[in-house]
Amino acid sequence: MRSFARRCILIPSTRPLLFRGLLVALPFGMSIALLAAGSSLFRRLANDPVLSPTGAGWESAGTFNPAVLRRDGKVIMLYRAQDTKGTSRIGYAESADGIHFMKRAEPVLVPETNYEEDGGVEGPRLVEIGGVYYLTYTGYNKKDAQLCLAVSRDLLHWERKGILLPAYQGNWNAGWTKSGAILKEKINGKYWMYWLGTAADHTDQTGLSYSSDLIHWTEATKTPVLPKRPGKFDSRVVEPGPPPVLTSDGIVLVYNGADDKLVYRSEAPLFAPELQWEKVGQVPNVVFVEGLVTDKDRYLLYYGGADKYVGVAAADTLYAK
């Protein structure tokens, strides 16, 4: 579904949110601290992928778009796996050290509904709230992509809750909906979710919605909360990455950006394609972040490379004040 390069950056999200001159009201009362452009916070932990496609079946074409969390001392990864027909399923892998993963032989979520037919289930993000695991994902039927939800208590058996944000609906969204990144802590008695929508000009930007039950969501703003930036590396796409993290300075959201011509521009992102397997694959020149976990005194960031592999990087801090 993607045909443009992506790179990632992050920003503490506060109220008011000053994003390159745009003032957006969010439900938090803290001052903003923008990340300095060009900061190199993340370092790769391995030059090779930690997950690669295998066999001739359900994960033969690609294993990418990782969602992660910690459980019983292990890093659990749910990832998008694609077969040679272009159908996607969600696979399961786990690791004791965060680098070497063991995959289950069968997927844990497969396309079943009419809004997943032929295209499949894509783009997972994962949070645990109150002993329940919430998996946002994209249901894609080769026509429409829509943001969906499934829940589980064991990460293996999933119950669908349906479409959270229908395509072609919303305050400003005129197309598909994807990439639901939920903040697990309540703010002002509500849960908050960043998501991707397509504006009338066909650019993909980030919206914000709130919910009291994690099932029914209300849009919080009339315009994108994180809009595109013309002439920058995120002039075409501004897409939420892993679930945001609440810090003493506000909410830190890692997002993925793409430009119009697949060419890196002016301000440097935090993380960009460098290795061969990040540049060559199903979609070239893509590092796409969806997973983030703590590892003692550091953070591990999991990303898809060229829509074919999974890689891992580390950081001592999430943002530069």
Residue pairs with C-beta under 8 A, 6 or more apart in sequence:
1 119
1 122
1 140
1 145
2 283
2 286
2 307
3 283
4 236
4 237
4 258
4 259
4 260
4 262
4 283
5 258
5 259
5 262
5 263
5 264
5 273
5 284
5 285
5 286
6 237
6 239
6 256
6 257
6 258
6 286
6 287
6 288
7 233
7 256
7 257
7 258
7 264
7 269
7 270
7 271
7 272
7 273
7 287
8 241
8 254
8 255
8 256
8 257
8 269
8 270
8 271
8 287
8 288
8 289
8 303
9 35
9 233
9 234
9 254
9 255
9 257
9 269
9 270
10 35
10 241
10 252
10 253
10 254
10 255
10 270
10 318
10 319
11 19
11 34
11 35
11 226
11 252
11 253
11 255
11 319
12 32
12 33
12 34
12 35
12 247
12 249
12 250
12 251
12 252
12 253
12 319
13 26
13 28
13 225
13 244
13 250
13 251
13 252
13 253
14 26
14 28
14 29
14 30
14 31
14 32
14 249
14 250
14 251
15 25
15 26
15 27
15 28
15 29
15 30
16 23
16 24
16 25
16 26
16 32
17 23
17 24
17 25
17 26
17 32
17 225
18 32
18 34
19 226
19 227
20 229
22 227
24 221
24 223
24 225
25 221
26 208
26 220
26 225
27 187
27 188
27 190
27 192
27 210
27 220
28 187
28 250
28 251
30 249
30 250
32 250
33 249
33 250
33 319
33 321
35 270
35 319
35 320
36 320
37 267
37 268
38 267
38 268
39 270
39 320
40 270
41 270
41 315
41 316
41 317
41 318
41 319
41 320
42 270
42 271
42 301
42 313
42 314
42 315
43 313
43 314
43 315
44 275
44 311
44 312
44 313
45 98
45 99
45 300
45 312
45 313
45 314
46 99
46 311
46 312
47 275
48 277
49 277
49 305
49 309
49 310
49 311
50 95
50 99
50 100
50 101
50 302
50 310
50 311
50 312
51 63
51 64
51 66
51 77
51 79
51 93
51 101
51 103
51 309
51 310
52 63
52 308
52 309
52 310
53 59
53 60
53 61
53 62
53 63
53 81
53 82
53 308
53 309
54 60
54 63
54 103
56 84
57 83
58 81
58 83
58 87
58 89
58 91
58 106
58 107
59 81
59 82
59 83
59 89
59 91
59 103
59 107
60 83
60 84
61 82
61 83
61 84
61 86
61 282
61 308
62 80
62 81
62 82
62 281
62 282
62 307
62 308
62 309
63 79
63 80
63 81
63 82
63 91
63 308
63 309
63 310
64 79
64 80
64 82
64 288
64 304
64 305
64 306
64 307
64 308
64 309
64 310
65 79
65 80
65 122
65 123
65 124
65 288
65 290
65 304
65 307
66 77
66 78
66 79
66 124
66 290
66 291
66 302
66 303
66 304
66 310
67 77
67 78
67 79
67 124
67 125
67 126
67 135
67 242
67 290
67 291
68 75
68 76
68 77
68 78
68 126
68 242
68 291
68 292
68 293
68 300
68 302
69 75
69 76
69 126
69 127
69 128
69 133
69 293
70 76
70 293
70 294
71 128
71 155
73 96
74 94
74 95
74 96
75 94
75 95
75 96
75 98
75 101
75 293
75 300
76 92
76 93
76 94
76 155
77 92
77 93
77 94
77 95
77 101
77 291
77 302
77 310
78 90
78 91
78 92
78 108
78 109
78 124
78 126
78 135
78 155
79 90
79 91
79 93
79 124
79 310
80 88
80 89
80 90
80 91
80 121
80 122
80 123
80 124
80 304
81 88
81 89
81 90
81 91
81 107
82 88
82 89
82 120
82 282
83 89
86 118
86 119
87 111
87 118
87 119
87 120
88 111
88 119
88 120
88 121
88 122
88 140
89 107
89 109
89 110
89 111
89 120
89 121
90 107
90 108
90 109
90 110
90 121
90 124
90 135
90 137
91 103
91 104
91 107
91 108
92 103
92 104
92 107
92 108
92 155
92 156
93 101
93 102
93 103
93 104
94 101
94 102
95 101
95 102
98 293
98 295
98 300
98 312
99 312
108 155
108 156
108 157
108 158
109 121
109 135
109 137
109 150
109 158
110 120
110 121
111 117
111 118
111 119
111 120
111 121
111 139
112 160
113 139
113 160
114 141
115 139
115 141
115 144
115 146
115 148
115 163
116 139
116 140
116 141
116 148
117 141
117 142
118 141
118 142
119 139
119 140
119 141
119 142
119 145
120 140
121 137
121 138
121 139
121 140
121 148
122 137
122 138
122 139
122 140
122 145
122 178
123 137
123 138
123 178
123 179
123 290
124 135
124 136
124 137
124 290
125 135
125 136
125 137
125 179
125 180
125 181
125 182
125 240
125 242
125 243
125 290
126 133
126 134
126 135
126 136
126 243
126 291
127 133
127 134
127 182
127 184
127 243
128 134
128 184
129 184
129 191
129 214
131 153
132 151
132 152
132 153
133 151
133 152
133 153
133 155
134 149
134 151
134 182
134 214
135 149
135 150
135 151
135 152
135 158
136 147
136 148
136 149
136 164
136 179
136 180
136 181
136 182
136 193
137 147
137 148
137 149
137 150
138 145
138 146
138 147
138 148
138 178
138 179
139 145
139 146
139 147
139 148
139 163
140 146
144 167
144 168
144 176
145 167
145 176
145 177
145 178
146 163
146 165
146 166
146 167
146 176
146 177
146 178
147 163
147 164
147 165
147 177
147 178
147 179
147 180
147 195
148 160
148 161
148 162
148 163
148 164
149 160
149 161
149 162
149 164
149 180
149 214
149 215
150 158
150 159
150 160
150 161
151 158
151 159
151 161
152 158
152 159
161 215
164 177
164 180
164 193
164 215
164 217
165 173
165 177
165 180
165 195
165 197
165 209
165 217
166 177
167 173
167 175
167 176
167 177
168 174
168 175
170 177
170 197
170 207
170 219
171 207
171 219
171 221
171 222
171 223
172 197
172 199
172 200
172 205
172 207
172 222
172 223
172 224
173 197
173 198
173 199
173 207
174 197
174 198
174 199
174 200
175 197
175 198
175 199
175 202
176 196
176 197
176 198
177 195
177 196
177 197
178 195
178 196
178 239
179 194
179 195
179 196
179 239
179 240
180 193
180 194
180 195
180 240
181 193
181 194
181 195
181 240
181 241
181 242
181 243
181 244
181 253
182 191
182 192
182 193
182 214
182 243
183 191
183 192
183 193
183 243
183 244
183 246
183 251
184 191
184 243
185 246
189 212
190 210
190 211
190 212
191 210
191 211
191 212
191 214
192 208
192 209
192 210
192 220
193 208
193 209
193 210
193 211
193 217
194 206
194 207
194 208
194 225
194 226
194 240
194 244
194 253
194 255
195 206
195 207
195 208
195 209
195 240
196 204
196 205
196 206
196 207
196 237
196 238
196 239
196 240
197 204
197 205
197 206
197 207
197 224
198 204
198 205
199 205
199 224
203 228
203 235
203 236
203 237
204 236
204 237
204 238
204 239
205 224
205 226
205 227
205 228
205 237
205 238
206 224
206 225
206 226
206 227
206 238
206 239
206 240
206 255
207 219
207 221
207 224
207 225
208 219
208 220
208 221
208 225
209 217
209 218
209 219
209 220
210 217
210 218
210 220
211 217
211 218
224 238
226 238
226 253
226 255
227 238
228 234
228 235
228 236
228 237
228 238
229 235
229 238
231 265
231 266
232 257
232 259
232 265
232 266
232 267
233 257
233 258
233 259
233 264
233 265
233 266
233 267
233 269
234 255
234 257
234 258
234 259
235 259
235 260
235 265
236 258
236 259
236 260
237 256
237 257
237 258
238 255
238 256
238 257
239 255
239 256
239 257
239 258
240 253
240 255
240 256
241 253
241 254
241 255
241 256
241 288
241 289
241 290
241 292
242 254
242 289
242 290
242 291
242 292
242 301
243 292
244 251
244 252
244 253
244 254
245 251
245 252
245 292
245 318
246 252
247 318
249 321
252 318
252 319
254 289
254 292
254 301
254 318
256 288
256 289
257 269
259 265
262 285
264 272
271 287
271 289
271 301
271 303
271 313
272 287
273 279
273 285
273 286
273 287
273 305
273 306
275 305
275 311
277 305
277 306
277 308
277 309
277 311
278 285
278 286
278 287
278 305
278 306
278 309
278 311
279 285
279 306
280 306
281 305
281 306
281 307
281 308
281 309
282 306
282 307
282 308
283 306
283 307
284 306
285 306
286 304
286 305
286 306
286 307
287 303
287 304
287 305
287 311
288 303
288 304
288 307
289 301
289 302
289 303
289 304
290 302
290 303
290 304
291 300
291 301
291 302
291 303
292 299
292 300
292 301
292 302
293 299
293 300
293 302
294 300
295 314
297 316
298 314
298 315
298 316
299 314
299 315
299 316
299 317
299 318
300 312
300 313
300 314
301 312
301 313
301 314
301 315
302 310
302 311
302 312
303 310
303 311
303 312
303 313
304 310
304 311
305 311
